[in-house]
Amino acid sequence: MVAPPHRRRLIWFCQTEAVAAAPQVLARLRDEIGLTTVMPESPVSHTSGFAASAELAAAGPFEDWRARLDAWPRGREGVYPPVAGIVSGVDDAPLRRVIDASARAGIEVWGHLGLWSYGGDVYPEHALCDLEGRPLDRRYARWGIGLCPSRPVVHDWTRQCLVHAVRDYGVDGLCVDHARYPAPANLHALVACGCDDCRNAAEELGYSFDAMRQGLRGWLERLRGLTPARLRALVQARPAASEWLAWVGDGGVWVEWLECRARLLARQMAAFGAAVRQAAGATCVFGSDVFPPSVALLGGHLYEEWERGVDFLTGGASFGGVVGWATCVPSVVAEWGGALLRAVPGAAEEDVVALLWRLFGYDDLALPRRLPGQPGEELPLEDIYARELARLRASSSGAVPLYPPVTATGRAERTRRLCQAVVDCGGNGALLNLDLQQTESLAVVGQLLG
Ligand SMILES: [Zn+2]
């Protein structure tokens, strides 16, 4: 039997309040570019703007954020911390307006709320800790100080929040955000979470937490023996895949640990997806943005596992921010490279950077030889993006539709290359970041993807 083709979608990741104030934009985008779906997010609540029910508020582990303004200074402006569900006090009138206007325009609405990769700084009692039980180093805070994904009290409440969103708002689907560990540029988060709840969950999946912790300790010990000369030899040797594996620890302990983390998240996502479909029917879709293929496993995404519990794969942005598909690897190279230079005094910056580009299979691209992030630097974002999409095609099974992230907020030529990469990888549409003033870019989206 041949499976039916995946549904084509153009999903606009938009701002709830802006669309509520000018809902006529929906019909315009439907006609001009073929928009099928909106995914509204409020910058105030970090969800689509859902109001909590009385039951959710009573059970909510994050209700007291207004008493934590020292840890969350933006709370003084009324901005909610990004946590794993729906917190009370939100006026949902703007979201209701967007839902009504979308129905009139024949456009789907996907609800949006965050999960785990932020909020640990405001809620240390639910935060990720490393394998030694220590809180995450604030040095990497810009990449996220996350929540533990295995805390039963948070998981149960989050599941109720998702069910509330689909039942009380009748949205056509949910695309959750932050369904991941902090971005892998946060080096310390790579060895999280080491709490008892994660240990129990890992052992249920058949992993030995103590063996992995011992293996990673041993790997770190050996890393301390790295010298500038040894590093230079590694660069010049152009390592093969089997050599990389040998270097990631005895028995491939890094691979085992990263797979374990990813399976923990995938299991939680599958439980959420099942609850959503049970509450709203099988036509209500559930999924999340994921990291691009090159860093997916490092951030907690094993596509093969993820696809079992979700109805689609998408991403947050083409470039920029924490999850931009073309900037994730440069961010990792900048942070890991900086750490390696501190760990191996006297190492050459060019060696460290070359080794890391090679690790991610980027070394044939026109990339800087110094740590990324220097003033005036120009990265070949379109080439990097196309590579990640080629890898997406190669590494996803085809079981669910692919909606790669297209940031069409800049000049038309860049938008054209991003959209072409989506076409070339066999994408089933895209998740769009739009600037409505950029009419040429909008037209390109319509031509290539609409
Ligand atoms: Zn944990």
Boltz pocket constraint, residues with backbone or C-beta under 6 A from the ligand:
constraints:
  - pocket:
      binder: B
      contacts: [[A, 127], [A, 128], [A, 129], [A, 148], [A, 149], [A, 150], [A, 151], [A, 193], [A, 194], [A, 195], [A, 196], [A, 197], [A, 198], [A, 199]]
      max_distance: 6.0
